[in-house]
Structures are given as structure tokens and as C-alpha cells.
Amino acid sequence: MPTKNEGQTEPIELTAPAVADRLRAGEPITLLDVREPAERAFAAIPAPASVGDLFIPMAEIPSRIPEIREALAHGPLIVYCHHGVRSMMVAQWLASQGLTGAINLAGGIDAWSVEVEPSVPRYR
């Protein structure tokens, strides 16, 4: 079951299949990849044309709040990393800054590769 932050209307975490369902439904979502450039170069979740796709490494999040705020104005952010740890920290930090609507992809891109789209390469 998704968990919620105090005062947040969106769940703070969703499974890969739940995110895939929301993407297929055409919801106005932005994918936010917080991994490092080498990780992004290796694999990324393919964003449908109707979905925003932001790549902001975790360390750059505080300095790129305007981009994140703009994306949140159009709908929730699905934040992801390799296994979901960094992205959960980012989602929680954004919520603590009053930026609600950031949702962690539980298990990260690895869960996406295993549970949704095996064509997305897995790495260690």
C-alpha cells in the first residue's frame, strides 16, 4: 500500500506496475531521474511523449527547484534512482520543502526492469 507524508495528497511511494498503469492511463506525470550521468547513460525509463522527463542528479536537486516546481505545476513527479533509496530521500526532502506531489518509484529502475519492462537493462 502506498504511504503518505503528512499533509501530502499523493502517495509518497508507488510500485513499478502502479506507475506503469498511471503512465498507460495518460496521467500528466513527469519522470524525475535523480541518478548520476553514467547511470542515466546506461539505462532510463522510456518516457511516453505525453510524459515529462527530467534528469537532475540528486546533488543538484536544491539548485534546480524552479524546474521541479514547474514540473509539479503540471502533475505529480515520479522520482526514481537505481533501487529507490536516493529517490525516496529526494521525494521526502521535496515534501519537507513544501513541494508536494513527488512520488518515489519503489525499487527504482531495477524494479521497473524486472516488473514492467525487461528491455530496460539492469545494472549493479
N, CA, C and O of each residue as an XYZ file, in Angstrom:
496
protein
N       0.848     -1.186      0.000
C       0.000      0.000      0.000
C       0.889      1.243      0.000
O       1.902      1.269      0.699
N       0.533      2.268     -0.765
C       1.324      3.495     -0.786
C       1.298      4.193      0.565
O       0.293      4.158      1.275
N       2.392      4.814      0.905
C       2.441      5.594      2.133
C       2.324      7.060      1.766
O       2.554      7.445      0.620
N       1.962      7.885      2.758
C       1.802      9.316      2.508
C       2.607     10.104      3.527
O       2.782      9.677      4.668
N       3.092     11.256      3.099
C       3.698     12.220      4.013
C       2.585     13.037      4.638
O       1.530     13.210      4.029
N       2.799     13.537      5.828
C       1.842     14.407      6.492
C       1.476     15.569      5.580
O       2.359     16.289      5.113
N       0.188     15.759      5.322
C      -0.270     16.880      4.517
C      -0.132     16.692      3.017
O      -0.523     17.574      2.253
N       0.405     15.580      2.579
C       0.598     15.346      1.144
C      -0.609     14.576      0.617
O      -1.066     13.622      1.248
N      -1.123     14.990     -0.537
C      -2.293     14.330     -1.092
C      -1.924     13.133     -1.956
O      -2.727     12.209     -2.089
N      -0.744     13.119     -2.543
C      -0.291     11.993     -3.367
C       0.436     10.982     -2.469
O       1.039     11.366     -1.467
N       0.382      9.706     -2.822
C       1.198      8.736     -2.085
C       2.669      9.049     -2.302
O       3.052      9.511     -3.377
N       3.488      8.807     -1.304
C       4.913      9.103     -1.409
C       5.646      7.990     -2.161
O       6.768      8.204     -2.619
N       5.042      6.814     -2.297
C       5.711      5.699     -2.964
C       4.692      4.831     -3.700
O       3.616      4.531     -3.184
N       5.061      4.435     -4.921
C       4.241      3.528     -5.722
C       5.123      2.433     -6.294
O       6.318      2.637     -6.508
N       4.535      1.274     -6.542
C       5.256      0.176     -7.170
C       5.434      0.463     -8.659
O       4.748      1.314     -9.225
N       6.350     -0.249     -9.275
C       6.581     -0.092    -10.712
C       5.313     -0.384    -11.519
O       4.984      0.393    -12.415
N       4.583     -1.482    -11.236
C       3.355     -1.718    -12.000
C       2.312     -0.598    -11.821
O       1.596     -0.266    -12.766
N       2.225     -0.026    -10.630
C       1.275      1.071    -10.393
C       1.670      2.308    -11.198
O       0.809      2.999    -11.742
N       2.973      2.585    -11.272
C       3.443      3.716    -12.080
C       3.154      3.445    -13.554
O       2.698      4.336    -14.271
N       3.416      2.228    -14.007
C       3.142      1.873    -15.402
C       1.663      2.062    -15.726
O       1.323      2.547    -16.805
N       0.790      1.687    -14.808
C      -0.648      1.871    -15.016
C      -0.988      3.348    -15.177
O      -1.788      3.715    -16.037
N      -0.380      4.191    -14.351
C      -0.656      5.632    -14.424
C      -0.137      6.211    -15.742
O      -0.776      7.078    -16.337
N       1.017      5.730    -16.190
C       1.553      6.189    -17.476
C       0.643      5.762    -18.624
O       0.345      6.554    -19.518
N       0.200      4.496    -18.591
C      -0.697      3.997    -19.640
C      -2.024      4.751    -19.654
O      -2.634      4.920    -20.710
N      -2.467      5.202    -18.489
C      -3.732      5.933    -18.391
C      -3.599      7.363    -18.913
O      -4.593      8.080    -19.038
N      -2.361      7.774    -19.217
C      -2.148      9.104    -19.763
C      -2.154     10.218    -18.734
O      -2.367     11.381    -19.077
N      -1.924      9.874    -17.480
C      -1.898     10.901    -16.438
C      -0.763     11.892    -16.703
O       0.283     11.507    -17.225
N      -0.959     13.150    -16.350
C       0.084     14.169    -16.563
C       1.198     14.030    -15.523
O       1.185     14.694    -14.487
N       2.129     13.182    -15.811
C       3.214     12.830    -14.886
C       4.539     13.300    -15.479
O       4.701     13.363    -16.698
N       5.472     13.626    -14.605
C       6.852     13.861    -15.018
C       7.728     12.832    -14.325
O       7.654     12.668    -13.107
N       8.557     12.140    -15.094
C       9.552     11.239    -14.519
C      10.764     12.075    -14.143
O      11.252     12.864    -14.952
N      11.248     11.907    -12.925
C      12.428     12.625    -12.442
C      13.491     11.606    -12.060
O      13.376     10.925    -11.042
N      14.516     11.511    -12.880
C      15.637     10.594    -12.668
C      16.694     11.336    -11.860
O      17.218     12.354    -12.312
N      17.013     10.832    -10.659
C      17.980     11.503     -9.788
C      19.312     10.760     -9.712
O      20.108     10.996     -8.803
N      19.553      9.863    -10.666
C      20.805      9.109    -10.682
C      21.931      9.951    -11.267
O      21.729     11.102    -11.654
N      23.097      9.367    -11.324
C      24.280     10.028    -11.874
C      24.304      9.883    -13.400
O      23.666      8.981    -13.941
N      25.031     10.758    -14.095
C      25.064     10.706    -15.562
C      25.435      9.343    -16.144
O      24.840      8.929    -17.140
N      26.390      8.640    -15.559
C      26.776      7.328    -16.097
C      25.636      6.318    -15.976
O      25.457      5.469    -16.849
N      24.868      6.416    -14.890
C      23.721      5.527    -14.722
C      22.654      5.838    -15.776
O      22.076      4.934    -16.379
N      22.408      7.120    -15.981
C      21.410      7.550    -16.967
C      21.825      7.110    -18.368
O      20.981      6.699    -19.165
N      23.120      7.194    -18.673
C      23.603      6.785    -19.989
C      23.409      5.283    -20.212
O      23.219      4.842    -21.345
N      23.456      4.502    -19.135
C      23.304      3.055    -19.247
C      21.851      2.647    -19.483
O      21.570      1.787    -20.317
N      20.933      3.266    -18.746
C      19.516      2.889    -18.850
C      18.644      3.993    -18.278
O      19.037      4.696    -17.347
N      17.461      4.133    -18.846
C      16.461      5.076    -18.331
C      15.084      4.510    -18.626
O      14.919      3.698    -19.536
N      14.112      4.934    -17.864
C      12.730      4.539    -18.130
C      12.266      5.329    -19.348
O      12.298      6.560    -19.332
N      11.839      4.645    -20.396
C      11.386      5.362    -21.578
C      10.107      6.150    -21.273
O       9.099      5.576    -20.862
N      10.160      7.442    -21.476
C       9.011      8.298    -21.187
C       8.150      8.435    -22.432
O       8.645      8.854    -23.478
N       6.866      8.088    -22.340
C       5.974      8.343    -23.468
C       5.963      9.832    -23.803
O       6.293     10.659    -22.952
N       5.592     10.174    -25.014
C       5.598     11.567    -25.463
C       4.749     12.472    -24.577
O       5.034     13.663    -24.456
N       3.711     11.919    -23.959
C       2.816     12.716    -23.129
C       3.355     12.952    -21.712
O       2.716     13.630    -20.908
N       4.521     12.394    -21.414
C       5.080     12.446    -20.055
C       6.339     13.294    -20.053
O       7.162     13.198    -20.964
N       6.487     14.124    -19.030
C       7.720     14.887    -18.875
C       8.855     13.975    -18.454
O       8.625     12.939    -17.830
N      10.072     14.352    -18.792
C      11.244     13.543    -18.449
C      12.359     14.472    -18.002
O      13.003     15.119    -18.827
N      12.589     14.539    -16.686
C      13.649     15.370    -16.121
C      14.792     14.496    -15.652
O      14.571     13.433    -15.073
N      15.998     14.933    -15.897
C      17.179     14.265    -15.360
C      17.921     15.296    -14.518
O      18.527     16.230    -15.044
N      17.862     15.109    -13.199
C      18.541     16.009    -12.263
C      19.230     15.139    -11.215
O      18.562     14.618    -10.322
N      20.552     14.969    -11.301
C      21.236     14.174    -10.278
C      20.911     14.692     -8.870
O      20.732     15.891     -8.658
N      20.843     13.777     -7.939
C      20.426     14.082     -6.570
C      21.126     15.311     -5.991
O      20.475     16.154     -5.373
N      22.417     15.424     -6.176
C      23.172     16.537     -5.591
C      22.753     17.892     -6.167
O      22.989     18.925     -5.540
N      22.140     17.900     -7.341
C      21.726     19.148     -7.979
C      20.292     19.565     -7.649
O      19.863     20.655     -8.027
N      19.558     18.718     -6.956
C      18.139     18.987     -6.680
C      17.925     20.364     -6.036
O      17.091     21.127     -6.524
N      18.646     20.711     -4.958
C      18.373     22.020     -4.329
C      18.564     23.216     -5.258
O      17.849     24.211     -5.138
N      19.513     23.130     -6.177
C      19.769     24.265     -7.060
C      18.834     24.300     -8.275
O      18.858     25.252     -9.055
N      18.020     23.264     -8.427
C      17.145     23.209     -9.612
C      15.663     23.167     -9.243
O      14.831     22.652     -9.989
N      15.365     23.719     -8.085
C      13.985     23.764     -7.604
C      13.032     24.431     -8.606
O      11.908     23.952     -8.760
N      13.427     25.515     -9.296
C      12.477     26.110    -10.250
C      11.981     25.117    -11.314
O      10.799     25.128    -11.658
N      12.865     24.266    -11.833
C      12.457     23.264    -12.818
C      11.481     22.260    -12.207
O      10.502     21.857    -12.835
N      11.773     21.871    -10.974
C      10.927     20.898    -10.287
C       9.560     21.517     -9.984
O       8.526     20.876    -10.170
N       9.567     22.744     -9.523
C       8.307     23.446     -9.231
C       7.446     23.542    -10.506
O       6.234     23.330    -10.461
N       8.079     23.859    -11.621
C       7.347     23.960    -12.890
C       6.757     22.611    -13.288
O       5.608     22.544    -13.726
N       7.521     21.548    -13.142
C       7.013     20.213    -13.477
C       5.846     19.841    -12.567
O       4.859     19.268    -13.028
N       5.952     20.160    -11.288
C       4.877     19.848    -10.343
C       3.602     20.625    -10.644
O       2.513     20.192    -10.270
N       3.722     21.755    -11.308
C       2.534     22.543    -11.666
C       1.669     21.797    -12.685
O       0.486     22.101    -12.832
N       2.251     20.830    -13.384
C       1.523     20.074    -14.406
C       1.048     18.714    -13.910
O       0.276     18.045    -14.597
N       1.496     18.294    -12.733
C       1.103     16.996    -12.195
C       2.204     16.424    -11.330
O       3.236     17.066    -11.131
N       1.998     15.222    -10.811
C       2.986     14.626     -9.908
C       4.294     14.254    -10.602
O       4.350     14.059    -11.816
N       5.335     14.163     -9.791
C       6.650     13.687    -10.228
C       6.798     12.247     -9.773
O       6.505     11.923     -8.622
N       7.246     11.395    -10.654
C       7.646     10.047    -10.260
C       9.162     10.095    -10.196
O       9.830     10.183    -11.227
N       9.706     10.039     -8.987
C      11.145     10.164     -8.765
C      11.734      8.761     -8.729
O      11.225      7.873     -8.045
N      12.833      8.578     -9.489
C      13.450      7.257     -9.468
C      14.971      7.333     -9.479
O      15.581      8.307     -9.920
N      15.546      6.245     -8.965
C      17.003      6.051     -8.979
C      17.224      4.572     -9.286
O      16.403      3.959     -9.969
N      18.297      3.999     -8.802
C      18.587      2.600     -9.099
C      17.656      1.654     -8.343
O      16.961      0.844     -8.956
N      17.640      1.756     -7.007
C      16.822      0.853     -6.189
C      15.752      1.567     -5.365
O      15.008      0.910     -4.636
N      15.657      2.876     -5.460
C      14.607      3.601     -4.753
C      15.022      4.283     -3.468
O      14.188      4.922     -2.825
N      16.285      4.173     -3.067
C      16.726      4.790     -1.818
C      16.970      6.289     -2.005
O      16.424      7.107     -1.264
N      17.788      6.644     -2.994
C      18.050      8.069     -3.242
C      16.771      8.800     -3.620
O      16.523      9.913     -3.156
N      15.966      8.176     -4.460
C      14.739      8.843     -4.899
C      13.762      9.039     -3.743
O      13.039     10.035     -3.723
N      13.720      8.123     -2.787
C      12.859      8.309     -1.611
C      13.351      9.500     -0.797
O      12.546     10.294     -0.310
N      14.671      9.628     -0.646
C      15.206     10.772      0.087
C      14.845     12.079     -0.619
O      14.502     13.065      0.034
N      14.921     12.086     -1.941
C      14.568     13.283     -2.704
C      13.079     13.588     -2.546
O      12.717     14.738     -2.299
N      12.215     12.593     -2.682
C      10.767     12.806     -2.542
C      10.437     13.353     -1.158
O       9.630     14.272     -1.024
N      11.061     12.789     -0.133
C      10.815     13.270      1.231
C      11.349     14.679      1.420
O      10.698     15.504      2.061
N      12.522     14.967      0.873
C      13.090     16.309      1.007
C      12.206     17.328      0.301
O      11.938     18.398      0.849
N      11.752     17.012     -0.903
C      10.879     17.932     -1.623
C       9.612     18.215     -0.820
O       9.178     19.363     -0.723
N       9.018     17.164     -0.242
C       7.822     17.347      0.582
C       8.129     18.238      1.787
O       7.305     19.066      2.174
N       9.308     18.069      2.377
C       9.683     18.897      3.538
C       9.872     20.361      3.151
O       9.816     21.245      4.006
N      10.094     20.614      1.867
C      10.250     21.971      1.360
C       8.916     22.550      0.881
O       8.867     23.648      0.327
N       7.844     21.799      1.100
C       6.523     22.249      0.685
C       6.179     21.914     -0.752
O       5.153     22.369     -1.258
N       7.006     21.133     -1.420
C       6.765     20.739     -2.809
C       6.108     19.355     -2.821
O       6.782     18.334     -2.954
N       4.799     19.346     -2.682
C       4.077     18.075     -2.638
C       3.854     17.554     -4.046
O       3.882     18.310     -5.017
N       3.635     16.265     -4.139
C       3.389     15.642     -5.431
C       4.552     14.828     -5.949
O       4.497     14.320     -7.069
N       5.616     14.689     -5.154
C       6.749     13.845     -5.551
C       6.497     12.434     -5.024
O       6.274     12.236     -3.830
N       6.536     11.467     -5.924
C       6.238     10.077     -5.597
C       7.462      9.224     -5.918
O       7.992      9.281     -7.028
N       7.901      8.445     -4.955
C       9.045      7.562     -5.165
C       8.620      6.306     -5.925
O       7.581      5.714     -5.632
N       9.431      5.912     -6.898
C       9.237      4.628     -7.570
C       9.907      3.569     -6.694
O      11.134      3.475     -6.661
N       9.105      2.777     -5.988
C       9.628      1.747     -5.084
C      10.475      0.756     -5.874
O      10.023      0.201     -6.876
N      11.690      0.540     -5.424
C      12.580     -0.401     -6.099
C      13.319      0.182     -7.277
O      14.165     -0.487     -7.871
N      13.013      1.439     -7.634
C      13.733      2.153     -8.675
C      13.650      1.527    -10.055
O      12.754      0.740    -10.359
N      14.619      1.908    -10.879
C      14.643      1.414    -12.256
C      14.876     -0.098    -12.292
O      14.497     -0.765    -13.255
N      15.496     -0.634    -11.245
C      15.702     -2.080    -11.199
C      14.345     -2.791    -11.126
O      14.122     -3.771    -11.837
N      13.445     -2.306    -10.277
C      12.099     -2.889    -10.189
C      11.357     -2.703    -11.508
O      10.625     -3.591    -11.946
N      11.549     -1.542    -12.141
C      10.911     -1.298    -13.437
C      11.361     -2.362    -14.443
O      10.541     -2.920    -15.171
N      12.667     -2.637    -14.477
C      13.214     -3.628    -15.411
C      12.666     -5.021    -15.143
O      12.375     -5.765    -16.080
N      12.524     -5.379    -13.871
C      12.075     -6.720    -13.502
C      10.563     -6.863    -13.648
O      10.084     -7.876    -14.158
N       9.805     -5.851    -13.202
C       8.353     -5.995    -13.093
C       7.555     -5.419    -14.263
O       6.398     -5.790    -14.461
N       8.161     -4.515    -15.042
C       7.381     -3.834    -16.079
C       7.997     -4.001    -17.466
O       7.323     -4.441    -18.398
N       9.255     -3.656    -17.599
C       9.850     -3.574    -18.927
C      11.237     -4.221    -18.939
O      12.242     -3.542    -18.729
N      11.293     -5.545    -19.186
C      12.563     -6.267    -19.173
C      13.577     -5.775    -20.203
O      14.761     -6.092    -20.090
N      13.144     -5.011    -21.202
C      14.077     -4.495    -22.197
C      14.963     -3.369    -21.638
O      15.973     -3.015    -22.246
N      14.586     -2.813    -20.490
C      15.416     -1.796    -19.837
C      16.540     -2.533    -19.115
O      16.267     -3.343    -18.229
N      17.794     -2.274    -19.471
C      18.914     -3.021    -18.882
C      19.025     -2.838    -17.364
O      18.733     -1.773    -16.819
N      19.454     -3.907    -16.713
C      19.713     -3.866    -15.268
C      21.217     -3.711    -15.057
O      22.021     -4.171    -15.868
N      21.577     -3.068    -13.975
C      22.989     -2.914    -13.635
C      23.171     -3.021    -12.137
O      22.205     -3.004    -11.374
N      24.431     -3.131    -11.724
C      24.752     -3.238    -10.281
C      25.350     -1.980     -9.776
O      25.681     -1.885     -8.594
